[in-house]
Structures are given as C-alpha cells and as structure tokens.
Amino acid sequence: MSGGTGRRLLAACCALGLFVCAATTAGAAAPEPAGMRAVLRQGIEKAFNLDSAGAEAMFRKAVALDPEDPTGYAFLAVNHLFAAELSFDASEREAGRREMLRVVGEALTRGEARVGADPRDGRALFAMALARTAKFRWAQRQRQYLTAAQEARGLWSCLDRVQRDDPSNADSHLLSGLIRYHIDHLPDLARFFSSFVLTRGDRARGLREIELAAAQGDLLRELAQSELVSVWLNFEKQPARALPIVRDLQKRFPRNYNFSFALASVLSESGRHREAFAVARDLEKGIAAGRPPFVPQLKPRHDQLMGRLFFNQGDYARAEASFRQSLQDPSEANARIRAWSYVRLGMIHDARGEREKAVEFYNRTLGVEGEGVAKVEARKYLAAPYVPPPGSDRGRVP
C-alpha cells in the first residue's frame, strides 16, 4: 500500500473526534453474557459523556468478569487511543498510545485463543476487529504503512467472518459500512489499491449498513448514529436528515460538547442561523468559564465553528477572520481544525475569484496529517473551483 493510500484509508476505519467503540451482541457460538453487556453499556455511556476515567473503570470491570474474553480488552484499547487523541498534553498522548498497544496485544492473544478453539466465535472475532482498528489508527499516525496494511487486512477478515457466520449481528455492519462508504470517496488509484487490501468501495451499500447499525445496533448504535450525522452533513450534503439525529444525541449526552459543535454546524447548514449562533454562544460561555468538560484549548475549535457560521451567511470577512484565528494553535490535537479552516479559506478565495490563493489553501489541507474528510473536500475544489450557491448571502445574525 502506498503512503498516500494508507493515510486516506484512515477515514474508512475510524471516526475522528468522538469516542469510537464497538462490540458484538451475539456471536454464532456464544451470546454476550448479560453481566458483561451491562458493564460495557455503562462504560459506553460514560465515554459518550466524556468521562474517560469512568469508562476506563467500567471496561476494566468487564475484563475482570472474564479475563480470557478479548472484548473488555478491545474496549480498553479504544478508550486509551481516543482519550490520547483528545488530550491536549503531549506526554499524556504518548502514554495513552503505549498503553493502547499493550492492551491490543492482550485482546488479540485472547481472541486468537478463542477462535482457535471455536472458529465461529463471533464475539471474539469482533473484539479482534475492534482491537485491530485501534492499532491501524496508531500505525497511520506513526506513518507505519506496512503495519497499517496488515492491520487493515486482519480487520476486514474478522468482519467478513463475523457477518458470514452471524448475519443478524447489526453492530458489525458499522465498521464494514464505513469502510465501503469511504473507500468509494477515494481517488481512482487509491480505490484500486484498497480493493486488494480490503474490499471495493460501494457508497450505497455502505450507507445502508451504517443506517442498519444506527437503527438496529446494540452497543454500537450511538456511534452509528453519530457517524450518520457526519455522512449526511459532510458527504451527502443533506443536513435536514442529520438534524433529528444530532438533536437526540445532544440531549442524551449533554456533557459531550462534540454533539453541540455538530448541532451548531447542522443548524447552520440547514439555514437556521439564529439557532446555530445560540448553540455557539452556549459553547463559548462554557469554554470561557472552564466548566468541565470544557477547557480553554477548545477555543480554536470554536473559532473554526464561528467561521463556518459566518461563511454560511455569506459574511466572508468575519468568516476569514475566525478561520485565521483558529490557525493560531499548531498543536497535533487541533490538526482537524486546521484542515477544515484551510478548506474554508480556500472556498472564500474561490468565491472572491482569487483562484491562485484558493489553490494554495487547498494544498495546505492536503499537508495536514491524518484528516481525511477535509481532504476529500479540498481535492474536490482543486479539481473545480468552489462556486457559492445562489442566495448564499442570507443576511446577518448579530
């Protein structure tokens, strides 16, 4: 696999910014123990409410219930990975990634033992897929593309076996759906290589699988719903379909500012500017007050959000100022913010007829490590300039 192809496969296997977790509810050979499921559910609830320490305690409890079951270890691995990626402290990020790799090893060792005894153990296979997803993401960040390719193949093999032996497992369709959906958005050469490593892209089938997991999944349902928000908003350009989903998630997990950021974006893209600015103001108050889980380091993300809201009104001057302000933080934790700000700045210059400057910002987007969705947008506008839709200047909201 080429380095560029490997980086672009990141979006196919992992969501960014929200805690990603998964578990199968019924293997072909053995159902999920009721006690294990209840503990995992508590861990997921805590994780979605941005209580990483509480989630860690629950996933460790799941491990204690059955130390030879790989599922608890897989959840621990993903919790460590995403807590590390959401951290603004470099030493904490590195420590979290090291612990993630250790726990991935525990999950794979126990999963291989279970599958060796019973090749149709769906729960063990899915736990291995989840653990490999975490290691795949780590390998991408470290630019270890051979390792990433190996983990991608192992991940897909596990998913394929789970769905063959237990087709009723709705949770398993989220990862396979994301892979099929996002591979179909890659450039032609990347899709060609990806078809050998994983599978062919299939946008329609991938979307159906994500919707299936969102409607019928068990422990993975909330994650599938959050992924649907991203799909409807960023790829399908149908924010109205994302709105009821993100409203529900924001109400159920009020501490999770990720859903508030998403809600403001969806409202803005739907033309509901006053509501979008109201949500943004609430976020600003939380960041300024430093109320947990808010931290001052979220300000660049809020700057980027304000830029998007101004942009959607056609107020390019204030949008540009906000995007440029968001670029002041060069930290790894805000790489996604920089990528999207570069894209939007390019679109502003295109709207002004300044194509050379627009191309410069789109190319800067491609240089940001690891952010796939923004790069899809940048490549689209490198191929053809952004043109504002008719009536895009719809007034101002103070």
Secondary structure, DSSP 8 states (H G I E B T S, - for coil): --HHHHHHTHHHH--SSS------SB-SS-B--HHHHHHHHHHHHHHHTT-HHHHHHHHHHHHHH-TT-HHHHHHHHHHHHHHHHH-S-HHHHHHHHHHHHHHHHHHHHHHHHHHHH-TT-HHHHHHHHHHHHHHHHHHHHTT-HHHHHHHHHHHHHHHHHHHHH-TT-STTHHHHHHHHHHHTTS-HHHHHHHHHHS----HHHHHHHHHHHHHH-STTHHHHHHHHHHIIIIIS--HHHHHHHHHHHHHH-TT-HHHHHHHHHHHHHTT-HHHHHHHHHHHHHHHHHT-TT--GGGHHHHHHHHHHHHHHTT-HHHHHHHHHHHTT---GGGHHHHHHHHHHHHHHHHHTT-HHHHHHHHHHHHTSTT-HHHHHHHHHHHHS-----TT-------
